[in-house]
Amino acid sequence: MKIAVDPTMIRHLSLTDMVRTVADLGYEYIEMSPRDDFMPFFVHPRADADRIKELKVALSETGVQVASVLPLYKWSGPDEDERQAAVRYWKRAIEITAELGVNQMNSEFNGRPEKSAESEAQFWRSMEELLPIFEREGIGLNLEPHPDDFCEEHEAGLNLVRAINKPWVKYVYCAPHTFHVSNGKGNVREMLRSAGDKLAHLHIADSYNFTASSGLRYILNPPGTTARIHQHLDIGQGEVNWDEFFATLRETKFDGIATVAVFAWEERALESFKFNLDRVQKELP
């Protein structure tokens, strides 16, 4: 198993300093998430040959590795111009990932929940173009249902991953989305087990169950707002059932990527990263 960190909370550091900081904290792996000087959210990657070299040198010097590259583009957006642009961005992101010598990427389904059928059709158009490129480059793809995407629920996301019907396309279980993807039920053990051999990637952070009766979210007004409320907290600061989470992973002998993905505490980012690393290493030795 690879225990990685999403370095979003220290994205203000240079690539070199980010890698060194991660190494000093005891992490061996990074999940390379969006940052403005490398692969920003929703626009074309910025990384050129010099920036890729900078990252590779820092990785070599510290012994840290990139477990996965995480781009976010509107590849399922109902607007066709946006979708075509997103595919172009994906192609460059795949090139960069290959140049880094990394064989794993992960992302979200994207699209719009109020236009789910249209968004899914766009997703499959993008898959038709991109799957042959992933296959040619030998890069695997892990996908997750995400709040406010066209696919937001665990079973639906798992079924989409299965429908792609490629052994190297697998599933991400994002713990801080537990209550969204399960309609507030939070049935961690059931969801992890149902993913079976498709479960290849975890995002580890805590969150509260902001859902109430009939799925309404009462923390914001008016009741019934469609806002997807959640935060990525330190383990133990929310309501995810961590005893069930870790016990199930031990029972199923999980052997994929486990990424600490806490975003809530930028003022104490290093303390947060270290605390969560220690907990994961203790639970999943």
DOPA-123256 format. One record per atom (N, C-alpha, C): z, x, y. Coordinates in pm, whole numbers, padded with zeros to 5 digits, always signed. Atoms other than C-alpha are relative to their C-alpha. Layout:
N
ZXY;...
***
This chain:
285
+00000+00084-00119;+00000+00000+00000;+00000+00088+00125;+00005-00071-00127;-00076+00115+00355;+00079-00078+00104;-00075+00062-00109;+00183+00037+00624;-00056+00052+00131;+00067-00038-00124;-00002+00039+00955;+00071-00063+00119;-00051+00061-00123;+00079-00044+01315;-00118-00037+00089;+00092+00038-00105;-00123-00235+01570;+00057+00055+00131;-00058-00069-00115;-00076-00016+01880;-00022-00072+00134;+00028+00074-00123;-00148-00293+02134;+00106+00025+00108;-00105-00014-00101;+00190-00247+02305;-00001+00138+00069;+00009-00131-00066;+00105+00119+02385;-00146+00032+00035;+00142-00017-00030;-00260+00064+02475;-00024+00074+00131;+00013-00072-00126;-00194+00222+02817;-00008+00151-00021;+00008-00142+00030;-00169+00563+02650;-00143+00041-00032;+00130-00051+00043;-00474+00780+02595;-00010-00010-00151;+00016+00004+00145;-00621+00774+02246;+00082+00109-00068;-00075-00111+00060;-00468+01116+02174;+00149-00026+00002;-00144+00023-00011;-00122+01022+02301;+00042-00120-00086;-00031+00115+00086;-00135+00689+02118;+00018+00044-00145;-00008-00046+00139;-00202+00860+01785;+00124+00087-00020;-00117-00088+00012;+00068+01123+01846;+00129-00082+00001;-00120+00085-00007;+00322+00854+01938;+00021-00073-00132;-00009+00069+00128;+00244+00658+01623;+00049+00095-00109;-00043-00100+00099;+00283+00976+01416;+00147+00033+00016;-00140-00034-00026;+00616+01061+01582;+00095-00110-00049;-00082+00112+00046;+00747+00714+01488;+00007-00009-00152;-00003-00001+00145;+00670+00779+01122;-00109-00082-00067;+00111+00076+00059;+00357+00567+01073;-00107+00097-00050;+00111-00078+00054;+00079+00707+00857;-00134-00065+00028;+00125+00074-00019;-00179+00440+00946;+00004-00081+00130;+00020+00082-00120;-00313+00260+01252;-00102-00108-00033;+00105+00102-00004;-00496-00071+01273;-00058+00005+00141;+00061-00024-00130;-00740+00003+01554;-00043-00131+00063;+00024+00130-00062;-00719-00314+01763;-00069+00018+00135;+00073-00012-00126;-00906-00394+02087;+00078+00073+00110;-00053-00065-00120;-00845-00167+02385;-00118+00028+00091;+00108+00000-00098;-01048-00139+02704;-00090+00122-00006;+00080-00122+00000;-01166+00220+02654;-00066+00027-00135;+00057-00025+00133;-01276+00178+02292;-00080-00122-00049;+00065+00127+00037;-01353-00176+02169;+00076-00112+00071;-00071+00107-00072;-01249-00434+02431;-00021-00136-00067;+00018+00137+00046;-01204-00802+02357;-00133-00057+00050;+00111+00090-00027;-01530-01002+02342;-00119+00060+00074;+00115-00063-00065;-01765-00748+02506;-00040+00123-00081;+00056-00112+00075;-01971-00451+02389;+00099+00116-00008;-00087-00117+00012;-01776-00150+02255;-00031+00105+00106;+00013-00104-00104;-01716+00126+02511;+00000+00141-00059;-00016-00134+00058;-01660+00415+02269;-00135+00071-00010;+00117-00084+00015;-01919+00691+02302;+00035+00116-00095;-00021-00109+00095;-01955+01009+02098;+00124+00081+00035;-00116-00081-00041;-01691+01196+02303;+00130-00072-00031;-00123+00074+00024;-01434+00919+02271;+00028-00012-00151;-00018+00003+00146;-01493+00887+01897;+00051+00136-00049;-00046-00134+00037;-01451+01266+01867;+00146+00019+00038;-00139-00012-00044;-01126+01250+02067;+00095-00065-00100;-00085+00071+00096;-00984+00994+01827;+00004+00074-00134;+00004-00069+00129;-01099+01185+01518;+00082+00130+00004;-00078-00123-00012;-00944+01509+01645;+00149-00031-00004;-00142+00038-00003;-00611+01336+01716;+00046-00042-00139;-00035+00041+00136;-00613+01181+01370;+00013+00121-00091;-00003-00119+00084;-00690+01514+01207;+00123+00085+00028;-00113-00084-00038;-00419+01697+01400;+00135-00058-00046;-00127+00065+00033;-00147+01443+01316;+00010-00044-00146;+00001+00052+00136;-00251+01336+00967;+00002-00151-00009;+00007+00146-00002;-00255+00972+01076;-00142-00043-00036;+00131+00055+00036;-00540+00759+00937;-00017-00140+00059;+00029+00137-00042;-00710+00442+01055;-00018-00083-00127;+00008+00086+00118;-00645+00177+00790;-00108-00104+00015;+00098+00106-00024;-00870-00081+00953;-00034-00003+00148;+00045+00022-00139;-01071-00149+01268;-00011-00149+00023;-00008+00143-00030;-01011-00489+01430;-00075-00032+00129;+00070+00050-00118;-01282-00616+01668;+00012-00152+00011;-00001+00145-00022;-01279-00964+01823;-00116-00037+00090;+00118+00043-00071;-01610-01117+01925;-00028-00147-00030;+00027+00143+00013;-01747-01469+01965;-00117-00025-00095;+00108+00009+00097;-01957-01453+01650;-00016-00140-00058;+00009+00139+00043;-01886-01821+01576;-00006-00096+00118;+00003+00085-00119;-01915-01948+01930;-00114-00099-00004;+00107+00100+00003;-02112-02272+01967;-00118+00032+00091;+00110-00042-00088;-02318-02112+02246;-00082+00109-00070;+00083-00091+00079;-02611-01937+02076;-00019+00135+00069;+00013-00129-00069;-02655-01671+02347;+00125+00085-00022;-00124-00073+00024;-02289-01576+02308;+00006+00052-00144;-00003-00043+00140;-02326-01565+01932;-00090+00120-00022;+00092-00112+00017;-02628-01337+01946;+00056+00128+00062;-00063-00118-00063;-02446-01105+02187;+00111+00053-00089;-00110-00042+00086;-02145-01100+01955;-00051+00076-00122;+00056-00071+00115;-02363-00995+01662;-00042+00141+00040;+00035-00135-00048;-02498-00706+01870;+00125+00086+00014;-00125-00076-00014;-02140-00603+01952;+00056+00040-00137;-00047-00029+00136;-02046-00627+01584;-00077+00117-00060;+00081-00107+00057;-02334-00401+01487;+00045+00136+00051;-00049-00126-00055;-02212-00131+01724;+00140+00032-00052;-00135-00023+00052;-01852-00178+01607;-00003+00053-00142;+00015-00049+00136;-01963-00127+01249;-00046+00146+00001;+00045-00139-00013;-02147+00191+01352;+00117+00093+00032;-00114-00083-00041;-01833+00326+01520;+00097+00017-00116;-00091-00006+00114;-01620+00239+01218;-00051+00098-00105;+00060-00093+00095;-01861+00426+00992;+00012+00144+00049;-00011-00135-00058;-01859+00727+01229;+00143+00053-00013;-00139-00040+00016;-01479+00732+01205;+00035+00029-00146;-00028-00018+00141;-01506+00744+00827;+00095-00105-00056;-00088+00109+00042;-01316+00414+00794;-00081-00100-00080;+00076+00092+00087;-01416+00170+00520;+00054-00143+00002;-00059+00133-00005;-01226-00141+00632;+00001-00054+00143;-00011+00069-00128;-01256-00390+00918;+00066-00135-00026;-00056+00135+00011;-01077-00717+00985;-00016-00072+00132;+00020+00077-00121;-01116-01000+01231;+00040-00145-00024;-00032+00142+00004;-01074-01372+01302;-00129-00081-00011;+00119+00085+00013;-01308-01664+01240;-00064-00034+00133;+00050+00032-00133;-01339-01738+01614;-00056-00143+00004;+00052+00136-00013;-01532-02049+01730;+00098-00092+00070;-00081+00097-00072;-01385-02366+01879;+00045-00111-00093;-00049+00105+00091;-01162-02617+01695;-00056-00138+00032;+00056+00131-00035;-01304-02911+01890;-00148-00010-00035;+00139-00002+00045;-01652-02807+01770;-00006+00077-00133;-00018-00079+00122;-01559-02695+01421;-00127+00007-00084;+00121-00002+00084;-01880-02797+01240;-00106+00090+00063;+00098-00084-00068;-02103-02636+01502;+00039+00148-00011;-00048-00139+00005;-01886-02323+01503;-00017+00059-00139;+00017-00053+00135;-01893-02292+01127;-00147+00032-00027;+00143-00028+00018;-02273-02316+01131;-00037+00134+00066;+00026-00127-00069;-02278-02031+01384;+00060+00118-00077;-00063-00104+00080;-02038-01830+01169;-00092+00043-00115;+00087-00034+00113;-02275-01852+00873;-00128+00069+00047;+00116-00073-00055;-02570-01747+01092;+00035+00147+00022;-00043-00138-00023;-02374-01439+01194;+00020+00075-00132;-00019-00063+00130;-02278-01370+00833;-00133+00043-00061;+00131-00033+00057;-02643-01377+00728;-00052+00132+00057;+00047-00123-00064;-02715-01098+00977;+00089+00120-00030;-00093-00112+00004;-02402-00889+00932;+00041+00043-00140;-00043-00037+00135;-02314-00901+00562;-00084+00114-00060;+00077-00113+00055;-02607-00676+00463;+00036+00134+00064;-00037-00125-00068;-02493-00420+00722;+00134+00050-00052;-00128-00039+00060;-02133-00421+00596;-00025+00062-00138;+00025-00045+00137;-02267-00379+00243;-00067+00137+00000;+00072-00128-00008;-02503-00097+00338;+00094+00114+00037;-00090-00104-00048;-02225+00093+00515;+00123+00019-00091;-00116-00010+00089;-01970+00034+00238;+00131-00032+00068;-00119+00039-00076;-01724-00132+00475;+00044-00140-00041;-00055+00130+00035;-01499-00416+00359;+00039-00080+00123;-00033+00090-00111;-01412-00717+00575;+00112-00093-00043;-00110+00093+00023;-01081-00904+00584;+00006-00100+00115;+00009+00107-00100;-01068-01239+00767;+00126-00086+00000;-00116+00088-00012;-00791-01465+00896;-00032-00124+00081;+00002+00117-00087;-00769-01822+01022;+00097+00025+00115;-00079-00035-00119;-00630-01807+01375;+00019-00123+00088;-00018+00112-00093;-00476-02058+01616;-00109-00003+00107;+00106+00028-00099;-00751-02205+01837;-00138+00049-00044;+00132-00027+00056;-01037-02090+01611;-00054-00128-00066;+00054+00118+00069;-01270-02333+01434;+00070-00023-00134;-00076+00009+00125;-01070-02258+01120;+00141+00050+00030;-00137-00033-00037;-00693-02266+01179;+00099-00009-00116;-00095+00025+00108;-00540-02353+00842;-00021+00094-00118;+00000-00098+00110;-00453-02134+00546;-00101-00034-00109;+00089+00034+00112;-00634-02323+00268;-00145-00001+00042;+00138+00002-00049;-00944-02378+00479;-00053+00142+00019;+00043-00138-00018;-00956-02009+00570;-00023+00071-00131;+00016-00060+00132;-00906-01901+00213;-00126-00050-00069;+00122+00056+00060;-01182-02135+00099;-00126+00059+00063;+00115-00063-00066;-01418-01988+00360;-00022+00142-00052;+00012-00136+00054;-01344-01636+00238;-00062-00004-00139;+00056+00013+00135;-01417-01745-00118;-00148-00038+00005;+00139+00047-00011;-01738-01917-00005;-00096+00113+00034;+00085-00114-00033;-01872-01587+00131;-00044+00071-00128;+00038-00043+00136;-01866-01479-00235;-00040+00147-00007;+00018-00145+00009;-01847-01104-00182;+00134+00061-00038;-00128-00055+00044;-01581-00902-00362;+00070+00083+00106;-00058-00084-00105;-01527-00688-00051;+00034-00080+00126;-00047+00086-00109;-01461-00986+00180;+00128-00068-00047;-00130+00050+00046;-01093-01076+00156;+00078-00063+00114;-00079+00088-00086;-00809-01257+00329;+00114+00074+00068;-00116-00049-00075;-00555-01171+00599;+00102-00112+00012;-00108+00095-00027;-00220-01350+00597;+00079+00051+00119;-00067-00039-00124;-00072-01338+00947;+00134-00074+00007;-00132+00063+00007;+00303-01403+00924;+00040-00074+00128;-00039+00076-00119;+00353-01501+01292;-00078-00129+00021;+00075+00126-00005;+00095-01777+01239;+00041-00096-00111;-00044+00077+00117;+00285-01914+00939;+00006-00149+00027;-00024+00143-00024;+00374-02246+01102;-00125-00071+00051;+00127+00060-00042;+00030-02302+01254;-00092-00023-00120;+00096+00012+00110;-00170-02236+00939;+00050-00091-00110;-00055+00089+00103;+00064-02457+00732;+00043-00134+00057;-00038+00126-00065;+00095-02752+00974;+00151-00015+00013;-00143+00003-00025;+00454-02660+01046;+00087+00012-00123;-00081-00001+00123;+00563-02642+00682;+00065+00136-00028;-00056-00133+00018;+00615-02266+00673;+00021+00041-00144;-00017-00027+00144;+00571-02251+00294;-00061+00136-00037;+00049-00137+00014;+00533-01872+00280;-00036+00034-00145;+00024-00037+00139;+00566-01827-00096;-00125-00068-00055;+00114+00075+00049;+00312-02099-00172;-00131+00056+00053;+00125-00050-00059;+00053-01961+00070;-00035+00139-00052;+00028-00134+00051;+00087-01599-00041;-00050-00005-00143;+00043+00010+00140;+00056-01698-00406;-00139-00062-00011;+00130+00066+00010;-00242-01926-00344;-00114+00094+00036;+00105-00095-00038;-00434-01637-00187;-00042+00087-00117;+00035-00074+00121;-00419-01454-00519;-00060+00136+00028;+00060-00132-00015;-00646-01155-00549;-00084+00014+00125;+00070-00009-00129;-00813-01238-00216;+00091+00053+00110;-00094-00050-00102;-00497-01134-00027;-00005+00152+00004;+00017-00145-00010;-00570-00784+00098;+00066+00057+00125;-00040-00049-00131;-00413-00765+00442;+00110-00091+00054;-00109+00075-00063;-00089-00871+00614;+00014+00042+00145;-00047-00031-00135;+00002-00897+00980;+00147-00041+00005;-00144+00021+00011;+00377-00864+01006;+00064-00009+00139;-00079+00027-00119;+00573-01017+01294;+00063-00136-00021;-00071+00127+00015;+00808-01311+01337;-00047-00099+00106;+00032+00104-00097;+00763-01640+01519;+00088-00121-00027;-00073+00126+00017;+00935-01973+01575;-00094-00110-00044;+00076+00119+00035;+00822-02304+01436;+00003-00095+00120;+00007+00082-00120;+00713-02477+01756;-00058-00139-00026;+00051+00133+00032;+00585-02784+01570;+00115-00095-00027;-00102+00102+00025;+00777-03108+01540;-00064-00114-00076;+00052+00113+00077;+00718-03453+01393;-00145-00028+00037;+00143+00032-00017;+00353-03549+01347;-00080+00117+00055;+00076-00116-00046;+00252-03195+01436;-00002+00018+00149;-00001-00013-00146;+00327-03243+01807;+00086+00119+00042;-00070-00118-00049;+00442-02940+02006;+00074-00040+00127;-00079+00055-00108;+00725-03039+02236;+00053+00104+00098;-00052-00100-00092;+00800-02707+02405;-00075-00003+00133;+00077+00018-00122;+00529-02782+02662;-00024-00149+00023;+00036+00138-00034;+00451-03104+02844;-00146-00006+00039;-00056+00119+00063;+00295-03345+02793;+00007+00017-00151;-00001-00005+00146;+00386-03402+02427;-00140-00023-00055;+00134+00012+00056;+00075-03358+02217;-00098+00100+00058;+00090-00101-00054;-00066-03069+02417;-00064+00080-00113;+00072-00075+00104;-00325-02871+02221;+00025+00150+00009;-00031-00143-00010;-00179-02536+02331;+00054+00051-00134;-00049-00062+00124;-00124-02306+02030;+00109+00099+00037;-00112-00078-00050;+00222-02171+02108;+00055+00088-00110;-00066-00090+00092;+00344-01863+01929;+00014+00136+00065;-00015-00136-00046;+00457-01506+01984;+00024+00089-00121;-00019-00095+00108;+00464-01195+01768;+00128+00078+00027;-00132-00053-00023;+00833-01104+01752;+00039+00100-00109;-00057-00086+00104;+01038-00844+01564;+00044-00085-00119;-00050+00067+00121;+01125-00937+01206;+00145-00043+00023;-00136+00051-00014;+01434-01158+01213;+00028-00070+00130;-00024+00065-00128;+01391-01289+01566;-00056-00143+00005;+00057+00135+00003;+01210-01608+01462;+00046-00075-00124;-00037+00089+00110;+01202-01853+01174;-00083+00020-00127;+00072-00029+00124;+00964-01701+00919;+00103+00035-00108;-00093-00027+00112;+01138-01690+00579;-00034+00137-00060;+00034-00137+00043;+01136-01313+00527;+00047+00030-00141;-00044-00022+00138;+01334-01323+00205;-00110-00045-00097;+00110+00049+00084;+01058-01535+00048;-00124+00086+00017;+00119-00079-00029;+00785-01332+00217;+00000+00130-00080;-00003-00130+00067;+00892-00994+00086;+00018-00014-00151;-00019+00019+00144;+01010-01123-00252;-00132-00035-00069;+00128+00040+00059;+00671-01284-00316;-00095+00119-00008;+00087-00118+00002;+00487-00965-00222;+00041+00099-00108;-00046-00087+00108;+00705-00765-00459;-00038-00058-00136;+00032+00066+00128;+00651-01019-00737;-00149+00013-00033;+00144-00005+00023;+00273-01014-00690;-00057+00141+00008;+00040-00141-00007;+00266-00634-00648;-00111+00021+00103;+00097-00017-00108;+00080-00650-00317;-00030+00147+00024;+00042-00140-00013;-00119-00330-00266;-00112+00015+00102;+00103-00009-00103;-00324-00381+00049;+00052+00067+00126;-00042-00051-00130;-00271-00316+00421;+00107-00094+00057;-00107+00077-00065;+00053-00429+00586;+00014+00055+00142;+00001-00046-00139;+00019-00405+00964;+00112-00063+00080;-00099+00048-00096;+00316-00432+01197;-00074-00040+00127;+00080+00054-00111;+00167-00655+01469;+00091-00076+00096;-00093+00058-00097;+00445-00717+01722;-00052+00026+00141;+00057-00012-00135;+00333-00783+02080;+00097-00039+00112;-00085+00066-00098;+00634-00935+02256;+00083+00095+00086;-00101-00085-00061;+00831-00629+02361;-00059+00129+00057;+00062-00122-00052;+00619-00386+02562;+00101+00092+00068;-00102-00083-00068;+00928-00268+02754;+00084+00080-00101;-00073-00074+00105;+01081-00153+02422;-00091+00018-00122;+00102-00006+00105;+00763-00095+02222;+00037+00098-00111;-00026-00101+00102;+00872+00224+02044;+00117-00040-00088;-00114+00049+00078;+01207+00079+01938;-00045-00111-00096;+00050+00110+00083;+01026-00230+01809;-00083+00052-00116;+00084-00057+00105;+00766-00030+01615;+00086+00065-00108;-00084-00071+00097;+01037+00183+01451;+00084-00097-00082;-00083+00098+00070;+01262-00111+01365;-00080-00071-00109;+00080+00075+00097;+00982-00302+01192;-00054+00089-00111;+00041-00094+00105;+00854+00006+01008;+00112+00020-00100;-00114-00022+00089;+01201+00070+00868;+00023-00121-00091;-00023+00121+00081;+01232-00293+00753;-00108-00014-00108;+00108+00015+00098;+00892-00300+00584;+00014+00105-00110;-00017-00104+00102;+00955+00033+00409;+00115-00032-00094;-00114+00038+00084;+01288-00098+00285;-00037-00112-00097;+00033+00117+00081;+01140-00425+00155;-00116+00025-00096;+00120-00026+00080;+00810-00289+00021;-00015+00149-00023;+00005-00146+00019;+00881+00066-00098;-00123+00043-00076;
***
